[in-house]
Amino acid sequence: MAKQNKIHYRTLYDPRVPEQIPKAIDEVGGEYKILPKGYDTPGVCDIFGDRIVTFTSIDVGNFGDDGVVYVVINKQLADSYRTWFQFIWDHC
């Protein structure tokens, strides 16, 4: 959908993704970087517009029945998350 709508996006991948589900990187597309080993986490965060969607999974690529999803709608907080994302992006 993002490709069809020409939406630019970037992804920071958990360091286990290239090892466990490398095809996901090509399927998702967009610019990406891989976090260094030792920074793996079951958490995922998407930031778009004034929304932050955060969720957890039980393993890389497997959300299972125990995953938790929450959405925060707040422009200032979304902008803060974008700043933090940019810092991480710049240092990977």
Phi and psi in degrees as GROMACS dihedral restraints (atoms count N, CA, C in turn):
[ dihedral_restraints ]
;  ai    aj    ak    al  type     phi  dphi    fc
    3     4     5     6     1   -63.7    20    10
    4     5     6     7     1   -40.8    20    10
    6     7     8     9     1   -62.8    20    10
    7     8     9    10     1   -44.9    20    10
    9    10    11    12     1   -61.3    20    10
   10    11    12    13     1   -37.0    20    10
   12    13    14    15     1   -93.2    20    10
   13    14    15    16     1     5.4    20    10
   15    16    17    18     1    55.1    20    10
   16    17    18    19     1    43.5    20    10
   18    19    20    21     1   -91.2    20    10
   19    20    21    22     1   124.1    20    10
   21    22    23    24     1   -82.4    20    10
   22    23    24    25     1   132.1    20    10
   24    25    26    27     1  -147.7    20    10
   25    26    27    28     1   159.2    20    10
   27    28    29    30     1  -129.8    20    10
   28    29    30    31     1   148.8    20    10
   30    31    32    33     1  -130.2    20    10
   31    32    33    34     1   134.5    20    10
   33    34    35    36     1  -102.6    20    10
   34    35    36    37     1   114.6    20    10
   36    37    38    39     1   -93.1    20    10
   37    38    39    40     1   143.9    20    10
   39    40    41    42     1   -56.6    20    10
   40    41    42    43     1   142.5    20    10
   42    43    44    45     1   -63.4    20    10
   43    44    45    46     1   -15.2    20    10
   45    46    47    48     1   -82.1    20    10
   46    47    48    49     1   -17.9    20    10
   48    49    50    51     1   -59.4    20    10
   49    50    51    52     1   -49.9    20    10
   51    52    53    54     1   -60.1    20    10
   52    53    54    55     1   -28.6    20    10
   54    55    56    57     1   -81.9    20    10
   55    56    57    58     1   -42.2    20    10
   57    58    59    60     1   -93.6    20    10
   58    59    60    61     1   -37.2    20    10
   60    61    62    63     1  -142.4    20    10
   61    62    63    64     1    64.8    20    10
   63    64    65    66     1   -60.4    20    10
   64    65    66    67     1   -29.2    20    10
   66    67    68    69     1   -66.3    20    10
   67    68    69    70     1   -22.0    20    10
   69    70    71    72     1   -61.3    20    10
   70    71    72    73     1   -35.0    20    10
   72    73    74    75     1   -63.2    20    10
   73    74    75    76     1   -45.9    20    10
   75    76    77    78     1   -68.8    20    10
   76    77    78    79     1   -37.6    20    10
   78    79    80    81     1   -67.7    20    10
   79    80    81    82     1   -38.8    20    10
   81    82    83    84     1   -73.2    20    10
   82    83    84    85     1   -41.7    20    10
   84    85    86    87     1    74.7    20    10
   85    86    87    88     1  -166.2    20    10
   87    88    89    90     1    75.5    20    10
   88    89    90    91     1   175.2    20    10
   90    91    92    93     1   -72.1    20    10
   91    92    93    94     1   146.8    20    10
   93    94    95    96     1  -152.3    20    10
   94    95    96    97     1   160.4    20    10
   96    97    98    99     1  -139.8    20    10
   97    98    99   100     1   156.5    20    10
   99   100   101   102     1  -106.2    20    10
  100   101   102   103     1   128.3    20    10
  102   103   104   105     1   -65.1    20    10
  103   104   105   106     1   150.0    20    10
  105   106   107   108     1   -65.1    20    10
  106   107   108   109     1   153.4    20    10
  108   109   110   111     1   -56.4    20    10
  109   110   111   112     1   144.5    20    10
  111   112   113   114     1    96.2    20    10
  112   113   114   115     1    -8.4    20    10
  114   115   116   117     1  -115.4    20    10
  115   116   117   118     1    31.0    20    10
  117   118   119   120     1   -79.7    20    10
  118   119   120   121     1   149.1    20    10
  120   121   122   123     1  -157.8    20    10
  121   122   123   124     1   150.1    20    10
  123   124   125   126     1   -81.7    20    10
  124   125   126   127     1     0.4    20    10
  126   127   128   129     1   -89.1    20    10
  127   128   129   130     1   148.1    20    10
  129   130   131   132     1  -134.0    20    10
  130   131   132   133     1   144.3    20    10
  132   133   134   135     1  -139.1    20    10
  133   134   135   136     1   126.9    20    10
  135   136   137   138     1  -113.4    20    10
  136   137   138   139     1   137.1    20    10
  138   139   140   141     1  -124.9    20    10
  139   140   141   142     1   124.7    20    10
  141   142   143   144     1  -153.8    20    10
  142   143   144   145     1   133.6    20    10
  144   145   146   147     1    57.0    20    10
  145   146   147   148     1  -126.9    20    10
  147   148   149   150     1  -101.7    20    10
  148   149   150   151     1    21.2    20    10
  150   151   152   153     1  -117.9    20    10
  151   152   153   154     1   143.7    20    10
  153   154   155   156     1  -125.5    20    10
  154   155   156   157     1   121.9    20    10
  156   157   158   159     1  -112.4    20    10
  157   158   159   160     1   119.6    20    10
  159   160   161   162     1  -119.9    20    10
  160   161   162   163     1   135.5    20    10
  162   163   164   165     1  -149.9    20    10
  163   164   165   166     1   161.7    20    10
  165   166   167   168     1  -119.1    20    10
  166   167   168   169     1   158.3    20    10
  168   169   170   171     1  -133.1    20    10
  169   170   171   172     1   170.6    20    10
  171   172   173   174     1   -90.0    20    10
  172   173   174   175     1   -17.7    20    10
  174   175   176   177     1  -166.8    20    10
  175   176   177   178     1   169.7    20    10
  177   178   179   180     1   -58.3    20    10
  178   179   180   181     1   121.0    20    10
  180   181   182   183     1    75.3    20    10
  181   182   183   184     1     7.2    20    10
  183   184   185   186     1  -131.2    20    10
  184   185   186   187     1   107.0    20    10
  186   187   188   189     1   -86.6    20    10
  187   188   189   190     1   -24.2    20    10
  189   190   191   192     1    55.8    20    10
  190   191   192   193     1  -171.9    20    10
  192   193   194   195     1   -86.1    20    10
  193   194   195   196     1   -14.1    20    10
  195   196   197   198     1   -98.6    20    10
  196   197   198   199     1     7.0    20    10
  198   199   200   201     1   -68.0    20    10
  199   200   201   202     1   152.9    20    10
  201   202   203   204     1  -123.5    20    10
  202   203   204   205     1   134.2    20    10
  204   205   206   207     1  -126.9    20    10
  205   206   207   208     1   135.1    20    10
  207   208   209   210     1  -141.9    20    10
  208   209   210   211     1   150.5    20    10
  210   211   212   213     1  -121.9    20    10
  211   212   213   214     1   132.6    20    10
  213   214   215   216     1  -116.8    20    10
  214   215   216   217     1   130.8    20    10
  216   217   218   219     1  -113.3    20    10
  217   218   219   220     1   103.6    20    10
  219   220   221   222     1  -164.3    20    10
  220   221   222   223     1   115.7    20    10
  222   223   224   225     1   -61.1    20    10
  223   224   225   226     1   -45.0    20    10
  225   226   227   228     1   -62.4    20    10
  226   227   228   229     1   -42.1    20    10
  228   229   230   231     1   -69.1    20    10
  229   230   231   232     1   -40.1    20    10
  231   232   233   234     1   -60.8    20    10
  232   233   234   235     1   -41.8    20    10
  234   235   236   237     1   -63.6    20    10
  235   236   237   238     1   -37.4    20    10
  237   238   239   240     1   -63.4    20    10
  238   239   240   241     1   -44.9    20    10
  240   241   242   243     1   -61.2    20    10
  241   242   243   244     1   -39.1    20    10
  243   244   245   246     1   -63.0    20    10
  244   245   246   247     1   -39.0    20    10
  246   247   248   249     1   -63.6    20    10
  247   248   249   250     1   -44.7    20    10
  249   250   251   252     1   -63.9    20    10
  250   251   252   253     1   -41.9    20    10
  252   253   254   255     1   -58.8    20    10
  253   254   255   256     1   -45.8    20    10
  255   256   257   258     1   -61.1    20    10
  256   257   258   259     1   -39.7    20    10
  258   259   260   261     1   -60.8    20    10
  259   260   261   262     1   -48.1    20    10
  261   262   263   264     1   -62.8    20    10
  262   263   264   265     1   -45.3    20    10
  264   265   266   267     1   -56.7    20    10
  265   266   267   268     1   -45.3    20    10
  267   268   269   270     1   -65.7    20    10
  268   269   270   271     1   -24.1    20    10
  270   271   272   273     1  -103.5    20    10
  271   272   273   274     1     7.6    20    10
